[in-house]
Amino acid sequence: MNKKDAFVIFSVFQSRLSHQDNMDNHKKVLRHLKDFGLRFKVVEGVYRGESELSILVPVINQVFDLATVEQLAHIYNQHSILFVDSDRNAELKFMVKPFDASLNELPKSEKLGKFIATTKGIATQCENYTKDGNNYYICDLRGVA
């Protein structure tokens, strides 16, 4: 993956499904991505302290690549995907739009700051991070209004 490529990280794991069902769905999604000709990499995602296999997909063509990932997220009933642009601005894009009573509207995304490399110690203190091999990444919320 080019260092400046935008990318999406998503998972098809669901807490209500068994480990085997989650693994089966994960393998199906990998086959779909391969069949669509998309490049991808399996990474470890930690969301709210729970670890799961996640998939990083470079977004070269937003019309096709991002739309394909969003479609797969919908098919597998995912609530959100993490989109990181070429400037490393991270945004959680909601597939099922949660209601924010304070806004009286349905938000489509939430800005999460910069997607940055960090140490294992800092990452594991956070509820949400990505592990790619021996590298750890978090969303730095500083600067997000």
N, C-alpha and C positions, 0 to 999 in steps of 0.2 A: 504494500500500500504506500502510495506517495504521502510524505509527511504533511502535505497541505490539503489532501483530499478531505472533503466533508465525509462524515460517516454516521451510521445509525447503529445503536446497540439495542438489541431486544432479546427477549426470552419468551418461550411458549410454555414455561413451567407454570403450573397453577397449584396453589396449596390444597385445593379440594380434590386433586387427582392423586393417584398412587404414584410412587416413584417410577414404576414400570410404564404407566400410561404417559407420564411426563417424558421419559426417555424415548418412547415410541414416537410421540409428537415431535420431539427435538429432531430425531432422525428423519422424519417425514419432511420437516421444514428444510433441513439440509439438502435433501433430494430435490425439493422444489427450487431452492436457490441455484443448485447445480444445473437443473433442467432449464432454468431461465437464463443461464449463462452468467450469473452474478458471482463475483468473487466474495469470499467471506472468510472469517476466522472465528473459531470457537474460543471464547474467553470465559472467565468466571465473573459473574455479576453478583454483587451483594446488595440486596435491597431490603431496607428495614431489618438489617442484621441477618437475613436469611440468604444463604449462598445457593446459586443455581447456575446451570450452564446457560450462557448467553451467546449471542452471535453478533459479531461486528461486521457490518457490510459497508464497504466504501461507496459513497454516493458520487458517481461520476456524472450521471445523467439524472438530474432530479426528477424529471417527468417520469422516467421508467423505474429507476432504482428505488427512490423513496416511495413511489406509489406501490411498487411490488411489496416492499416491506410492510407498508401500512395495510395492504390487503391481507397479507399473511397474519399480521397482528389481529385484524378483525376476525379472520377465520378461526384463529385459536383463542378468541375471547380475551385478548390482552387489553389492559386498561391504558397502557402508555408505552411509548418508545422514547429512547434518548437520542436526540439529533444533535450532532456537533458540527458546526460549520467550519469552513477552512481557516477562520480566525480563532478557532477553538472555543467559541461561545456555545455553551450547552443549553439545551432547551428540552424540557419534557413535553412531548406532544401526546395529548390525550386522545385515545381511540373512542373510549366511552367518556363523554364529557361529564365530569363531576360538577355538582352545583355548588357554587360559592355564594352563600346567602348574603355576604357583605357586598357583593357586586351586583346582585340581582340579575345575573346572567350566567351563561354557561361558558367557562373559559376553555379555549382550545389548546392552550399551552402554558407552560410556566418556565420563566427564565431561571437558569440555575448557575449563572456565572461562567467562569472559565473552566474548561476541562484541563486539569493540570496533573503532571507527574508528582508523586509524593513518595514518602518512605512507607514501608510496611507498617511501622509503628503508628504513624498518623492515620493511614488508611483504615487499619483495624479498629481504631477508636471511633471511626465514623460509622453510621448505620448504613451508608450507601457508598460503594466504591466498585471499581473494576480492576481485576487482576488479569494481566496478559503476560503469561510466563512468570518472570521474576519482577515485573514492573507493575506498579500500583498507581491508580489514577482516581482522583476525586473531582467533584465540582466545587470550585472555590466561590462561595457566595458573596465574598467581599466585593463591593461595587455594585451589587444588585439592589436596586431601589425597591 
